[in-house]
Amino acid sequence: MESKIWLSSPHMGGNEQSYINNAFDTNWIAPLGPHVNGFESDLQNYLKEDTHAAVLSSGTAALHLALILLNVKEGDEVICQSKTFSASANPIVYQGATPVFVDSEKDTWNMCPETLEIALQDRIKKGKKPKAIIAVHLYGMPYKADEIHNIANAFNIPVIEDSAEALGSCYKNKKCGTFGDISILSFNGNKIITTSGGGALITKDKAIKQKAVFLSTQARDNAVEYLHSSIGYNYRLSNVLAGIGRGQMEVLDDRVLARRHNFDTYKATLNNIDEITFLEEPEGYYSNRWLSCILTPSEEIKEGLRLKLLEHNIESRPLWKPMHQQPVFKACPSYLNGISDDLFKKGLCLPSGSNLTENELNRVISAIKTYFRA
Ligand SMILES: *Cc1c(COP(=O)(O)O)cnc(C)c1O
């Protein structure tokens, strides 16, 4: 059997270990310390736009705190893109609130502005104005930020930008992670850079960052004794893991180029197979191509291809199953147009790691060509 080719595996740059050694040498083995502060500065310098970053134990924790900071409470409704990973929606339920799912559009596979508008009007007519909108840059492709934010502003509803998959992507020359009223990043093991587990909350308001740090460190009031006037969380990032993040930030630009190279290689070599189509970048959009995805003509062909790749010890994965199709969310309201269902049927994510060798890329490509007899 040939060696396994993974969908997206961690890719260390080389300096991570020395940051970790420094944490050990100085005994900063805690969820605070110089690497935590340093990693936050690295992120702020990268994202620009006067951002403030609070690094946390996961992207999910960042989403949870974002909802708390926007005052989402029991009985509230929050709009969420249906086509996403479940972690975008779960924290809504942690707050006792209800997700309201909105379908995708074809150009970016992200939240459809028209469907969002229909959903907002209908929720308001039903007496339930949503408290927030969670929009996602799926697979690194930016959502239609002008359209989504214009609608959100018109309805005066804050946007949480889920940029877990899109660090390194840009929309009209601005970095993803800087568009939301609050934005979040993830550094989970499969993301474009990783701290093994970790995340960040990004805001332009320093007071919001301070509140996020306060809540993430057990909400201890400013007193010598342990005094609490609000419920806290243990969500801060470890100084050891933040050291990995500092090493990863040194190679982020290379990681984006490597993932884009994967996509370009797939496209160039598979373009003559009529059954395969790719998601192009609309004008002004720059995707980190976190995962390279293709669309096939049907569910049967997609599944056949997935199994063919598996025969060659190559991991691939269907596009995210929309949240409105998930058993756990089936009672939630959703506003649908058929697009995310169709993408789920036909779409497949190909191996996309920044550490794929040319030889591994060629193995994937020839397995796909064999399947389509191209
Ligand atoms: C990975 C991911 C998250 C959650 O991040 P974790 O760090 O794994 O908690 C949230 N949203 C999306 C779209 C993701 O891909």
The ligand as a Tripos MOL2 file, in Angstrom:
@<TRIPOS>MOLECULE
LIG
   15    15     1     0     0
SMALL
NO_CHARGES

@<TRIPOS>ATOM
      1 C1        -12.5600   24.9250   12.5240 C.3       1 LIG1
      2 C2        -13.7380   25.7690   12.4570 C.ar      1 LIG1
      3 C3        -14.3090   26.3450   13.6030 C.ar      1 LIG1
      4 C4        -13.9070   25.9720   15.0040 C.3       1 LIG1
      5 O1        -12.6080   26.1640   15.3300 O.3       1 LIG1
      6 P1        -11.9300   25.2420   16.4850 P.3       1 LIG1
      7 O2        -10.6380   25.9560   16.7270 O.co2     1 LIG1
      8 O3        -11.7400   23.8900   15.9040 O.co2     1 LIG1
      9 O4        -12.8180   25.2500   17.6710 O.co2     1 LIG1
     10 C5        -15.3660   27.2270   13.4450 C.ar      1 LIG1
     11 N1        -15.8490   27.5210   12.2320 N.ar      1 LIG1
     12 C6        -15.3490   26.9800   11.1100 C.ar      1 LIG1
     13 C7        -15.9350   27.3730    9.7960 C.3       1 LIG1
     14 C8        -14.2930   26.0670   11.1820 C.ar      1 LIG1
     15 O5        -13.8270   25.5070   10.0560 O.3       1 LIG1
@<TRIPOS>BOND
     1     1     2 1
     2     2     3 ar
     3     2    14 ar
     4     3     4 1
     5     3    10 ar
     6     4     5 1
     7     5     6 1
     8     6     7 2
     9     6     8 1
    10     6     9 1
    11    10    11 ar
    12    11    12 ar
    13    12    13 1
    14    12    14 ar
    15    14    15 1
@<TRIPOS>SUBSTRUCTURE
     1 LIG1         1 GROUP 0 **** ****
